[in-house]
Amino acid sequence: MNSINRRQFLTTIGGATAITMAIPAFGSTTDIVAPAVTSLYVKGLVMVDLGDPDVLRLGFPKAPGHKATLSVLPQSGTKQVMTIKGRGMVEAKPIASADTRILVPELIRMKEFYGDDVKSHVDKCPGVISIPRSAIRSITANELTAARYTFVRTDSGEEVRTFRPRQVADAIKIELSSAGTLKLDSGKVNIPLNTAREMRIEYTAESLGSADPFADHFQHFFPYIERPAALDFDVVPKRIGGASSPTPHAGHHFMMVDAYILCSLVAVP
């Protein structure tokens, strides 16, 4: 196998028609004893579509100033980072029953505002990654907001009583079958899951832009859901407790803000 350096790798990503990321930095699939699962962490303005009994979809809504990236920490070598675009999917051997229920109580659920009849249009997002449910061992909240949140209606300012105030999921961890491949950019980039120790997806704003970006950015979800006519109102998150000016700093895993979050995940329905 021909070796390429990091700069050549990034150039190849930008102009390739089809590549497989099984280069020395990621290790060879013949050299690595694959773990049972590969951890995929997800953070930011991401829609987690739970409506399909066979496939879980991660949708990246159109949001000016936001950038979707994937970082891959290989079994050996250095971390690689690339921009996510277009359609992607995971092809992997089953490790769980396809009808296994996925329960993450910390996730913000759109049905908490609009009831069970709310519908997902995540498939219309500019970027979507599809994952067979049978390839998922578990999904858990990996990071929670430091503060508790409630939601209020933008038309009346009233608190949404059907939402349970709580610390919400700031990031989730998806344990995937390692016997498979993550395909990105409509199949142009292929990442064997058994070459990765962990992967991290982040879709957040490149700058704050306001004192409360969580509230400002939440509006980007609404074009991708269909609400019952009687419940056609928007909602906005409201931090419970005192406010302070946010100060950006680098966290252990993702970009974080003291007492605030830039963007948060939601689940549909």
C-alpha positions in Angstrom: 0.0 0.0 0.0 1.4 3.4 -1.0 2.0 5.8 2.0 0.9 9.4 1.9 1.7 12.2 4.3 -0.9 14.4 6.0 -0.9 17.2 3.5 -1.3 14.7 0.6 -4.1 13.1 2.6 -6.0 16.3 2.9 -5.5 17.2 -0.8 -6.8 13.7 -1.7 -9.9 14.2 0.4 -10.7 17.5 -1.4 -10.4 16.1 -4.9 -11.0 12.4 -4.7 -13.7 10.5 -6.6 -13.4 7.6 -4.2 -11.0 6.8 -1.5 -10.7 4.5 1.5 -9.2 5.9 4.6 -7.1 2.9 5.5 -3.7 4.7 5.4 -0.8 4.3 7.8 -2.2 7.1 10.1 -5.4 5.0 10.5 -3.6 1.6 10.5 -4.2 -1.4 8.3 -7.3 -3.5 8.8 -5.0 -6.5 8.8 -2.8 -5.1 11.6 -5.5 -4.1 14.0 -7.5 -6.3 16.3 -10.9 -4.7 16.0 -12.9 -3.9 19.2 -16.5 -5.0 19.2 -17.7 -1.4 18.9 -16.5 1.9 17.6 -17.7 5.0 19.5 -19.2 7.8 17.5 -19.7 11.1 19.5 -22.1 13.7 18.1 -22.5 17.3 19.2 -24.0 20.5 17.9 -27.0 21.5 15.8 -27.9 17.9 14.8 -31.3 16.3 14.4 -31.5 12.7 15.6 -34.3 11.1 13.6 -35.8 8.2 15.6 -38.9 7.8 13.5 -37.7 5.0 11.2 -37.8 1.5 12.8 -34.9 0.3 10.7 -32.6 3.4 10.3 -31.4 6.2 12.6 -30.6 9.4 10.7 -28.4 12.3 11.8 -29.4 15.5 10.0 -27.4 18.7 9.6 -29.9 21.6 9.0 -29.0 24.5 6.8 -27.5 27.0 9.3 -25.3 29.9 8.1 -22.0 30.1 10.0 -22.1 26.5 11.0 -19.6 23.8 9.9 -19.9 20.1 10.1 -16.6 18.2 10.8 -15.6 14.6 11.5 -12.5 13.9 13.5 -11.2 10.3 13.6 -8.8 9.0 16.2 -7.2 5.9 14.7 -6.1 2.8 16.5 -2.6 4.0 15.9 -1.3 7.3 14.5 -2.6 10.9 14.7 -6.1 12.3 14.6 -7.4 13.3 11.2 -10.2 15.9 10.6 -12.3 16.4 7.6 -15.4 18.4 6.6 -18.7 16.5 6.3 -20.8 17.2 3.3 -23.6 15.6 1.3 -25.0 12.2 2.1 -23.4 9.5 4.2 -24.2 6.1 5.6 -22.9 3.3 7.8 -22.7 -0.2 6.4 -22.0 -2.6 9.2 -22.8 -6.1 10.4 -25.7 -6.3 12.9 -24.9 -6.4 16.6 -28.4 -5.7 17.9 -32.0 -6.3 17.2 -33.3 -3.9 14.6 -36.4 -3.1 16.8 -34.3 -2.3 19.9 -35.8 0.8 21.5 -33.5 3.8 21.8 -34.1 5.8 24.9 -32.0 8.9 25.7 -34.1 10.9 28.2 -31.7 13.9 28.2 -32.4 14.5 24.5 -34.7 17.4 23.6 -37.7 15.7 21.8 -39.8 17.6 19.4 -42.9 15.7 20.5 -42.5 17.3 23.9 -43.7 20.5 22.2 -45.9 19.2 19.4 -47.2 15.8 20.4 -46.8 12.4 18.8 -48.1 13.7 15.4 -45.1 15.8 14.7 -43.3 14.5 11.6 -39.7 14.5 10.6 -38.2 15.9 7.4 -34.6 15.2 8.3 -34.1 13.7 4.9 -34.4 17.3 3.5 -31.3 18.5 5.4 -28.3 19.4 3.3 -26.3 16.7 5.2 -27.6 13.4 6.4 -25.8 10.3 7.8 -27.9 7.1 7.9 -27.1 4.3 10.4 -28.9 0.9 10.5 -30.4 0.4 14.0 -29.1 -3.1 13.9 -25.5 -1.7 13.8 -26.1 0.3 17.0 -25.3 -1.3 20.4 -26.4 1.7 22.5 -26.9 5.5 22.5 -26.2 7.5 25.6 -25.9 11.1 26.6 -22.2 11.8 26.8 -22.3 15.4 27.9 -25.0 17.4 29.7 -25.5 21.1 29.9 -24.3 22.7 33.1 -27.5 24.6 33.5 -31.1 23.3 33.4 -33.4 24.5 30.5 -37.0 25.0 29.9 -38.8 26.2 26.7 -41.1 29.1 26.0 -43.4 29.8 23.1 -42.2 32.7 20.9 -45.7 33.9 20.2 -46.9 34.2 23.7 -43.8 33.9 25.9 -45.6 31.2 27.9 -43.6 28.2 29.2 -44.2 24.9 27.4 -45.7 22.8 30.2 -45.3 19.6 28.2 -41.5 19.9 28.3 -39.8 18.6 31.5 -37.2 21.2 32.6 -33.8 19.5 32.9 -30.1 19.5 31.9 -30.2 18.5 28.3 -27.9 16.4 26.2 -25.0 18.5 24.8 -23.5 15.4 23.1 -24.4 11.8 22.6 -22.3 8.7 22.2 -23.3 6.0 19.7 -21.7 2.6 20.0 -21.4 1.2 16.5 -20.5 -2.3 15.2 -16.8 -2.1 14.3 -17.4 -4.6 11.5 -18.4 -2.0 8.9 -17.6 1.2 7.1 -18.7 4.8 7.4 -19.2 6.2 3.9 -19.3 9.9 3.4 -19.7 12.4 0.6 -22.0 10.0 -1.3 -19.5 7.2 -1.1 -16.4 9.1 -2.1 -14.8 8.7 1.3 -14.8 5.3 3.1 -13.7 4.8 6.7 -13.4 1.2 7.9 -14.8 1.4 11.5 -12.3 -1.1 12.8 -9.4 1.3 12.1 -10.9 4.0 14.4 -10.6 4.1 18.1 -13.3 6.8 18.2 -14.9 9.3 15.9 -16.4 12.7 16.7 -19.0 14.7 14.7 -19.4 18.3 15.5 -21.8 20.8 13.8 -21.6 24.1 15.6 -21.2 27.8 14.8 -17.8 29.1 14.0 -18.4 32.2 16.2 -20.8 33.0 19.0 -22.6 35.9 17.3 -24.8 36.6 20.3 -25.0 36.3 24.1 -27.3 33.2 23.9 -26.5 31.2 20.7 -28.4 28.2 21.9 -31.7 30.2 21.8 -30.7 31.9 18.5 -29.7 28.8 16.7 -32.6 26.6 17.8 -34.8 28.1 15.0 -32.8 26.3 12.3 -34.6 23.0 13.3 -38.1 24.1 12.4 -38.0 23.9 8.6 -37.3 20.2 9.0 -40.3 19.2 11.0 -44.1 19.2 10.3 -46.3 20.3 13.1 -50.0 19.7 13.6 -51.9 22.8 12.4 -53.2 23.6 15.9 -49.7 23.6 17.3 -48.0 25.7 14.6 -45.8 27.8 16.9 -42.1 28.1 17.5 -40.3 27.5 20.8 -37.1 28.8 22.2 -34.9 27.4 25.0 -34.7 29.4 28.3 -31.9 28.9 30.8 -33.2 28.3 34.3 -31.2 30.4 36.9 -29.0 33.4 36.7 -27.2 34.5 33.5 -23.6 35.5 32.9 -21.6 36.5 29.9 -20.3 33.5 28.0 -16.6 32.9 27.8 -15.5 30.4 25.2 -12.9 27.8 26.1 -11.6 24.5 24.9 -13.2 21.5 26.6 -11.8 18.0 26.8 -13.6 16.8 23.7 -15.6 19.6 22.1 -15.7 23.4 22.0 -17.7 24.5 25.1 -18.9 27.7 26.6 -19.1 28.4 30.4 -22.7 27.9 31.5 -24.0 28.1 27.9 -24.0 25.9 24.9 -23.6 26.9 21.3 -26.0 24.4 19.7 -27.8 21.4 21.0 -29.2 18.2 19.5 -32.9 17.4 19.1 -34.7 14.2 18.5 -37.7 13.7 16.2 -40.4 12.8 16.5 
